[in-house]
Amino acid sequence: MAKKTDVGAGTPATVALTRAGIAFVPHLYEHDPAATNFGLEAAEKLGLDPDRVFKTLLADADGMLVVGIVPVTGLLDLKALAHAVGAKKAVMADPKLAERKSGYVVGGISPIGQKTPLTTVIDETAELSETVFVSGGRRGFDIELTPADLAGATNGTFAAIAR
């Protein structure tokens, strides 16, 4: 996989990946402002198997803000996420808090290059694909990279957190 930074360069995610020397492929697509499921929109517009496209969700696990990365075809299992980070309970984070802590807008929250580094858990199904796609830091922009590089770039761990 070639390292490219010319297309979509300049988001905190691409800057972080470039600084870390992690190879990625940027993918731009025309975002539809009426779209509400940003991950499925990305899969459709990029002609991808939706199981390879992952969404970034923030949750509050016993007062600790955490990131859950799950396939766009599934849902985040909050109980499993809480268990994965050693918490008793998790609830979805307020979207405004998610935007403030990540530095990104909802629908374009990348797990990479967030303003505040957060504990990150990636659903174990990511390891079934050679590469996966996550938001590149804005709507209409995804980044393709290996699951291992995603874990490395986010200091993430793998666990069964999707349902």
C-alpha positions as CSV (number, residue, x, y, z in Angstrom):
1,M,0.0,0.0,0.0
2,A,1.5,3.3,-1.0
3,K,1.7,6.2,1.3
4,K,-0.3,9.1,-0.1
5,T,-0.9,12.4,1.5
6,D,-1.7,14.6,-1.4
7,V,-5.4,13.8,-1.5
8,G,-7.2,15.0,1.6
9,A,-4.0,16.1,3.1
10,G,-4.1,18.3,6.1
11,T,-6.6,16.7,8.5
12,P,-5.2,15.8,11.9
13,A,-5.6,12.1,11.0
14,T,-3.4,12.4,7.9
15,V,-0.8,14.5,9.7
16,A,-0.6,12.0,12.5
17,L,-0.3,9.0,10.2
18,T,2.4,10.8,8.1
19,R,4.4,11.8,11.2
20,A,4.2,8.2,12.5
21,G,5.3,6.8,9.1
22,I,2.2,4.7,8.8
23,A,1.1,3.9,5.2
24,F,-2.5,4.8,4.3
25,V,-4.6,5.4,1.2
26,P,-6.9,8.4,1.2
27,H,-10.3,8.1,-0.4
28,L,-12.5,11.1,-1.2
29,Y,-16.1,10.9,-2.2
30,E,-18.9,13.4,-2.7
31,H,-20.7,13.6,0.6
32,D,-24.5,14.0,0.4
33,P,-25.6,16.6,3.1
34,A,-28.9,14.7,3.4
35,A,-27.1,11.5,4.4
36,T,-27.5,10.4,8.0
37,N,-25.6,7.1,8.0
38,F,-22.2,8.4,7.1
39,G,-20.4,5.0,7.2
40,L,-22.9,3.3,4.8
41,E,-22.7,6.3,2.6
42,A,-18.9,6.0,2.4
43,A,-19.2,2.2,1.6
44,E,-21.7,2.9,-1.1
45,K,-19.9,5.9,-2.7
46,L,-16.6,4.1,-2.6
47,G,-18.0,0.8,-3.9
48,L,-16.8,-1.1,-0.8
49,D,-18.0,-4.1,1.2
50,P,-19.6,-2.3,4.1
51,D,-18.0,-4.9,6.5
52,R,-14.6,-3.2,5.8
53,V,-15.8,0.3,6.6
54,F,-15.7,1.2,10.3
55,K,-17.4,3.9,12.3
56,T,-15.9,5.8,15.2
57,L,-18.1,6.2,18.2
58,L,-17.4,7.8,21.6
59,A,-18.9,6.5,24.8
60,D,-18.7,7.3,28.5
61,A,-17.6,4.3,30.4
62,D,-17.9,4.9,34.2
63,G,-16.9,8.6,33.6
64,M,-14.0,7.8,31.2
65,L,-14.5,8.8,27.6
66,V,-13.6,5.9,25.2
67,V,-13.6,5.2,21.5
68,G,-15.3,2.2,20.0
69,I,-14.6,1.4,16.3
70,V,-17.1,-1.0,14.8
71,P,-18.3,-2.0,11.3
72,V,-20.9,0.4,9.8
73,T,-23.1,-2.7,9.3
74,G,-23.3,-3.3,13.1
75,L,-24.0,-1.5,16.4
76,L,-21.7,-0.8,19.2
77,D,-22.3,-3.2,22.1
78,L,-22.0,-0.8,25.1
79,K,-21.8,-3.6,27.6
80,A,-19.0,-5.3,25.7
81,L,-17.2,-2.0,25.3
82,A,-17.4,-1.3,29.1
83,H,-16.1,-4.8,29.8
84,A,-13.2,-4.3,27.3
85,V,-12.1,-1.2,29.2
86,G,-12.7,-2.5,32.7
87,A,-15.8,-0.5,33.3
88,K,-19.2,-1.6,34.7
89,K,-21.3,0.4,32.3
90,A,-21.0,2.5,29.2
91,V,-23.4,5.0,27.5
92,M,-23.1,6.9,24.3
93,A,-21.2,10.2,24.8
94,D,-23.0,13.5,24.1
95,P,-22.3,14.4,20.5
96,K,-21.1,17.9,21.4
97,L,-18.6,16.4,23.9
98,A,-17.5,13.9,21.3
99,E,-16.8,16.8,18.9
100,R,-15.0,18.9,21.5
101,K,-12.7,16.0,22.7
102,S,-12.0,14.6,19.3
103,G,-11.6,17.8,17.4
104,Y,-13.8,16.5,14.6
105,V,-17.5,16.9,13.7
106,V,-20.0,14.0,14.0
107,G,-20.0,12.1,10.8
108,G,-16.3,12.9,10.3
109,I,-14.8,11.8,13.6
110,S,-11.6,9.9,12.9
111,P,-10.2,7.6,15.5
112,I,-6.7,8.9,14.4
113,G,-5.3,12.3,15.4
114,Q,-7.9,13.2,18.0
115,K,-7.4,16.3,20.0
116,T,-7.5,14.4,23.2
117,P,-6.0,10.8,23.1
118,L,-8.6,8.4,24.3
119,T,-8.7,4.7,25.2
120,T,-9.6,3.0,21.9
121,V,-11.1,-0.4,21.3
122,I,-11.5,-1.8,17.7
123,D,-14.0,-4.6,17.0
124,E,-12.1,-7.8,16.4
125,T,-13.8,-8.3,13.0
126,A,-11.4,-5.7,11.6
127,E,-8.7,-8.3,11.8
128,L,-10.5,-10.4,9.2
129,S,-9.7,-7.9,6.4
130,E,-6.3,-7.0,4.9
131,T,-7.3,-3.3,5.1
132,V,-10.1,-1.4,6.7
133,F,-11.6,2.1,6.1
134,V,-12.2,4.7,8.8
135,S,-13.0,8.4,8.6
136,G,-10.2,10.6,7.6
137,G,-11.4,13.5,9.6
138,R,-14.2,15.0,7.7
139,R,-17.4,13.9,5.9
140,G,-16.6,12.6,2.4
141,F,-13.1,11.4,3.3
142,D,-12.0,8.0,4.4
143,I,-8.6,6.5,5.1
144,E,-7.6,2.9,4.2
145,L,-5.0,1.2,6.3
146,T,-4.3,-2.2,7.8
147,P,-6.0,-3.2,11.1
148,A,-2.6,-3.4,12.8
149,D,-1.7,0.1,11.7
150,L,-5.1,1.3,12.9
151,A,-4.4,-0.2,16.3
152,G,-0.9,1.3,16.3
153,A,-2.1,4.8,15.3
154,T,-4.7,4.8,18.0
155,N,-2.9,2.7,20.7
156,G,-6.0,0.6,20.3
157,T,-6.8,-2.9,21.3
158,F,-9.1,-5.5,19.6
159,A,-12.2,-7.0,21.3
160,A,-15.7,-8.2,20.4
161,I,-17.6,-4.9,20.8
162,A,-20.0,-5.0,17.9
163,R,-23.4,-6.7,17.6
